[in-house]
Each structure stands twice: as structure tokens, then as C-alpha cells.
Amino acid sequence: MALRLSTAVTHGEIDNTTRDNVRGKFWLVGREDPVTIDLRGNAWCDVAGCKITFTNPKPSPQHAAALLQPKQKGRVGDITASRKVEGEDAFNDPSAEEQHVLYVEWFSEENGRVFIEGTDFEVSISAWVWEMDEALEEAQKLSNLHAMREWLAGIILRPEPKEDDDGEFDDSEESWENSLKQSDRLSDANMEAIEKYGIDGLHDDRIAFVMGWDHMLGGSREHEPDGEDAEGEAWKDGHEVLPELDMIENELDDETFSDLLEEEEREAHPLQTMAHEFVVRLLTEIKEECSENAAESDDSTPLDRFIRNSMNISGKLAGALGTHDFGGSFQTGHTLAILRRCLNWANEASAALNELMEAPEWCDRQELLSDFRAELFAIRDGINDLRKKLRAE
């Protein structure tokens, strides 16, 4: 995923006074030596031909800073000081003024997509050594879109069509696991695109382009492509990821749907109930700690990881065990694949919980954390038992 740097940057400089080359360096909290960048391309016209210096008046650590390699080479992304975002109070105060944001993005050979973004930087921009016209800026922005598209393609990893595909549905656990991984990668890539280009989602041609959904460009959603062009349509509809969904939908006549509703009203699976109650207790018992953690969190603290993985288990078990005939022959492979993922999340949650138990600030909550560990182990045992049962049927 992309590395976002904002609070961890103490100060730095970006130099585009040489055409088609952006150089610079910046310093990060906790690192003595600067990170240097040497990139192909140009900034947007507001700062192309200029040197930018910036200082963060209130720097603070970020996990992403530790992952950044000291020398960055690659292609520029969007680099500008002219973008505007709504102020922090815009939601409660519609009259709140927009703020200028420093945005420095690049696609590095070492770390993939990296960007620095913030409204609090004190920014100084030199006089232009050379000036970029509108045509060159549009060409640079198009190049940046291609760089984003290539980076997202590496995340998505679309599978090659199988020449020997006989059209038969494969319900094996491995097949379902591969489909779920493809779906996850597509979702991750889409979230990266939405994070960068805004909340318009599929209505933004830039998102359609960088996601590889070329058939959707220019409002062409009603176009029904065939041949090689159909690939984007398949991914939009999810057919390439989960082809079995169409089969399920087509078989849901009125009688089947009524049976499904009756099934939903039955008692939940004990493992599903256990995981749900565990998450409810977790969030209730450490509500205060969650609030305190939120201010310092960049989504990678032990508490973040413990909560996130525990919630993943509960949510996925509800989806897998709450469906009609989850243990039936048609769903067995899917359920086994979901349970395998839940085991991985349980192991991640357990590792994060161990870190919490060793942290000095949690020394007075050891009894509660021990209870959490016992409940988490019980859920993990329940998942293993259910996998054994499904495999034996």
C-alpha cells in the first residue's frame, strides 16, 4: 500500500529547477539522515521550475517513516502547492475557509507510491527558473495517471485467462481462497484510488482509468464490450473475481428466497455468536483506551491491530456462517477458505495482544487482557474444530 507521510516530516526541500527532473531531500522524526529523492518528470505548473522549502511546526512520529528507504528513485506523481481542501471545521461550519495543501507524490523503485501531504507546513516557493505551459502540465498529469495505473495494476494482479477452462465451477477451498485474494486486491486498489481522487468513486474518469476500467471512461457505462475489452467489465461486475455469484442470484426464485428468510431467523451459529460477543466486550471494556489511542494512532499500534483483526474475524464469520446452508456441499469450499482467513486474523490478533500485555501502560489491565486471550483462543479452537468437521463431511 501507499506510504503516506505528513506529521513525520520535520522539514525538507523539493527542487524542479531542472526540466524533467525533481530532486530533493527531507528529514523525518527519529531519523538523523535525510531521505533523498531523484525523480523523472515535472511538478504541476504552480511549482514547476521552482524550488520548494517546507517546515512542519508540529512534527510527530509515523509508522510509515520507518519503512521508507533512504534513497528514492523513480517517477514523479502529482507535486503541487495549489490544491485546496476544506478546513477541519468545514463539516460543522459550512463557511469554514479552504486550506492550501502541500502535496508531493512519487512512485519509487524502492517503496512504490509515496506521498507527503499536509496543510500545516510552512511553505516557501522560489521564483521560476523556467515556466510550464498548460499543454505541458496536462501531459505531465496524464503521465502521472499512467504511473498510478501501473502501480495499481501491480496490486490487483489480474489473472491470465485459462485456455483450458471448461466452465465447470470449482468449489475447492483453494479456488475460493484465490478468488477471495483477487477480490481483496481489487478492493485495496480501489480504496487507494478513491483516497487519492476523492469520494466520487466510479463517477470519476480518473478512477476508472487508473483501475483499468477503460469501458467506463467518458460515461460509457452502458457499453457492452466483447473480446479483450470485456476484461474491465468483468472486473467491475465482479464476475472475474466471484463468478459463482451470478449462479446463486439466478437460482433465487421466490420460494428459495422465502426459505432464506426463514433460515436467517434461526439461531446463529455458536462460533458466530462467540466472536460477536467477544468484539462487543472488547470495545466496551477498553472504550477509554480506544479514545486515547485514536489521537496517536496511524492504524498500526498493537491496540489497532488487535481490534482490527478481532473485528475481521467477527465480520467474516457472520458472513460465512450466517448464510443459507453454509455447510452444504456448494458452500463448503467457501466456508473453509473464510475460516482459514479467520485463523490468520486470530494469530495476528494474538500477536498484537501479546504486545499489549508486555507494554508498561497496560500493566494494570493484565487480568482483562488475560480474559481476552482466553476468549480469543476459544474462538481459534472453535474455528479449527469447524474446519475439521467440514473436511470430514
N, C-alpha and C positions, 0 to 999 in steps of 0.2 A: 504494500500500500504506500501511498504518498507520505513523505516526511514533511510535516508542517512545523515551521519554526516561527515563533513570534516572540514570546516572552523570554526565551533562552538567549536571544541575540542581544548583546550589550551595545555593540557599535560596529560600523563597517563602511565600506565604500564599493560602489559599482561604477565601472568606467567603460563607456561605449564611445570614447572619442576617436577610436579607430573603427572604420567601417567594417561591418561583418564580423566583429569580434567584441565580445563582452568579457572583461576581466574584472576581478575584484577580490576582496577578502573581507571577512567578518569574524568577530570574536564571539564565543559562546560561554555562558556561565559554566564554571568548573573546568574550562579548558584553557591552558596557558597560551598555546599557539593558535594562530588564526586558521580558519578554513579558507582555502583559495579556490577561485573558480576561473575557468578558461573555456569560453563557450563560443560556438559558431552561431552567427546571426546578430540581429539588432533588437534594441528595445522599441517600444512604441514611440511615435514621433514626439511626444512631450518631453522625453528624456534621451532620445537617440541623439548621438553626437555630444552628449554631456557626461559629466562625472557627478554621481550622487554620493553624498556622505550622509550617514544617519546614525542617530544615537537613541537608545532606549532608556528613558528616565527611570523605569521601574523593572529591571530585568529579574527573572526568576527561572529556576531550573525546569527543563522539559526532558522527558524520556527520549524523545526523538533525537535530541542533540547528541546523545551518546552513540547513536547508530550512524552518524554522518562521517564519511571518510574525509581525511584532511585535505585531499586534493580532488577537486571536482572538474571533470572534463565532459563535454557533451554539447547539446543543442540548447539554445535559449527557448524559453516559453514566453509567456506574457510578462513583460517588465514595464511598469508604469508607475507614476505617482499621481495620475489624474483620475483614477477610479474613485467613485463615491459609494459610501454605504450609509444606511440610516444609523443615526445615533443610538446609543444604548437605551434611551428613554423613548424611542420612536413608537413602541407598542403602546405605552401608556400616555404618551403625549404626541399626537399626530403632527404637531407643529415643530417637533424637535428637528434641528438642523442636520443635514447630511454632513458626513465627515470624509475627508480625503484619506485614502489608504495607500500605504506603500506596498506594492505587490511585485515581488521578484521571484520568477519561476524559471526552472530549468529542468532538463531531462538529462541526467548524468549517467555516464557509463558505470559508475560505481554504486549509486543508490536509486536509480530510476527517477521518478518525479519528486522534486524537492521544491518547496516554495517558502518564502518569507512574507508574512502578511501582518499588518498592524496599523492601527490608527494613532497609536501613541508615540510613534517615532518622531524625533525632531530631525527634519529633513532639510538638506541644503543642496541645491542644484546649480551647477556651474553654467557659464554661458556656452552656447552651441559652438562646437568646433566645425561641425557640418550639420546640415539640416535634411531631414527626411520628408519627402512629399507624400501626399495621400496615397498615391498608387503604390509606392514602396511599402508604406505601412500596411495596406491591405494585403500585399504579397507576403509580408512578414507574418501577419496574423493567420493567413492561410497555411503557411509553413508550420506555425505553432499548432494549428488544428491537426495537421498531419502527424506531428510529433506526439500529440495527445492520443490520437487514434492508434498509432503504432504501439504506444506504451500500454493502452488498454487491451489491445489485441494480445499482448503478452500475458495479461492477467486472465483473459477469457479462455484462451487456448481452445478455440473451436475444433472439434474433432473432424478428421477427414472422413468423407463418405465411404461406406464399406461396399465394395463391389459385389461381395458375396452375400449381402443382406437378403434373406429370403422372406422378410416381412413378418416373421414369427416373433411374438412377444417373449422376451427373456425375463422371467421373474426371479432370477437368482439374486442373492444378496449382493454379489459383486457388481452385477449390472445396475442394480438400484443405487449402489454406492457411487458408481461412476456418474450416473445421471444426477445425483444429488450434488456431487462435487462440481459438475458443469453448471448446475443451477446456482450454486454458491458463488462461483467465479463470475458469472454473468451479473448477479446481484451486486457483488462487490464493485465491479467495473461501473455499473450504472450509478451506484451511490457516489463513486469518485467523480463521475461526470456531472451529476446533479450538484454535488458540493462545489464544483468549480463554476458551473454556468448558471446556477440558480434553480428556483423551485418550479419553473415552467415545465420541467421534465420533458416528456415526449413531444410537447408542443414547440420545443426549441430545436431548430435545424442543426445547431452546433452539436447538441447531444446526439441527435440521430446520426450525424456524420461520424463523430468520434467513436460511437458504439458500433459502427459498421452497418447501420440500418439505412442504406442508401435509398431503398424504395420509399422511405418516409420523407425524404428531402423535398422541400417545396410544396408541402401539403399533399403529397401523393399517397396518402394512406389507403385510398380506395383502389389503387392499382393492384392487380393480381399478377405478380411476376411468375415466370416459369424459368426452367433451366437454372443456370448459375445464379441469376438474380434472385431466385426464390430463397436463397440462404438467409438473407436478412429477415424475410417474412417468417420463416420457420423459427428463428430465434425470438422474434417479437412475440409470437403466439405461444412460445414455449414448447412447440412440437418437437424441436430437435433435442430439447432437454428432457421432457417428460412426455413421450408420445402416447403413453397409456392413458393420459387424462382424457383425450378425445373418446377413447373406448368406454371409459367409465361414464362420461357425460351422455353418450348416445344410448347407453343401456338403462338410464334412469327414467323409466316411464312412471306414470302416476302411482302405480301400485308399489314399485320399488321405492319411490320417494316416501310413501307413507310408512313403509317398513323401516326406512332410515330414521324417520322422525320418532318412531316407537323405540328404536334402538337407542337414540340419543337420550331418551327419558329414563333408560335403565341406569342402574347404579354404576358409577365409574369404577374402572379397574383399580384394585388396591394400590398398585405401584404408582398409578397416575395420581391418586389421592395423596399418597405419601409424599410425592415430590412437590405437589401443590402446597400442602400444609407446611412443608419444610421451608419453601420460599416465603410464604406468608409470615412464618415465625421469624425467619432470618431478617426480613425487612422491618418487622415490628420491633424486635429486640435490639437492633442496632441502628434505629432510626436517627438518633442523635449523632452517632459516628458517621453515618452516611452524609449527613448535612455538613459536618465539619470537613469530611474528606473531599466533598464536591469542589470546594474552593481551591484546593491544591491539586486536584486530580487532573491527569491528562489521559485517563482511561487505562492506565497501566499499573496502578498501585495494586498491592496484594488484595485489598478490600474490593477494588474494582473487579479484579479477575475472579475473586471468589463469588461475588454477587452475579456477575455476568454469566459465568459458566453454570451456576446453580439455576439461574433463570432459563438458560438454554435447555437444560435437562427437563425442567418442568414443562416448558412450552412444547418441546418436541414429543415428550411422552403423551401430552394431551392430544396432540395431533395424530400420533401413531396409534395409541390405544383407545382413542375416543371415536375412531371411525367405525363404520358398519363392517362387522365380520373381520376385525383386524387380524385374527389368527387364521382366517381362511386361506385356502391354497393360493388364491390370487394375490393376497397381500403379504404372504409370509416373507418373501424376499425384501419387500419394502420395510416391513417391521424390523427384520434383522439388521438391515442397514442403519435404520434410525437408532436402534438400541446400541449398535457399535459406536455410533457418534456420541451417544449419551455416556457410554463408558469413558470415552476420551475426555469429555467435558467433566466427568466425575473425577478423573485423575488430575485434570488441570485445577479444578476447584479444591481438591485435597492438597495439592502442592501450594496453592495460594493460602489456604487455611493454615498450613504448617508455618508459613512465613509470618502470618499474623500472630500465631502462638509464640513465636520467638521474638516478636517486636516488643520493646520495653513499654510502649504506650498501651499495650493490650495486656499487661501483666495482671491487672486487677479484674480481667474478664476471662480468666482461664477456664473457669467452670462452664461458662456459657459456650466458649469455643470447643471445649471437650464434648459438650452435648451436640453441637453442630457436627463435629467429626463423627460421632456415633451414628447420627441420623444419616449423614452422607454415606457412611459405609453400609448402612442398612439398605439405602437406595441402590448402591452399587451392587450389593449382593442380590437384590431383587431383580436387577437388570440381567445379571449373569444367569440367574435361575430361569428367567423367562426365555432367554436365548437358548438355553439347553432344552427347555420344554418344546419350543418351536422347532428346533432342529430335529427332535426326536419324533415329531408328528409326521 
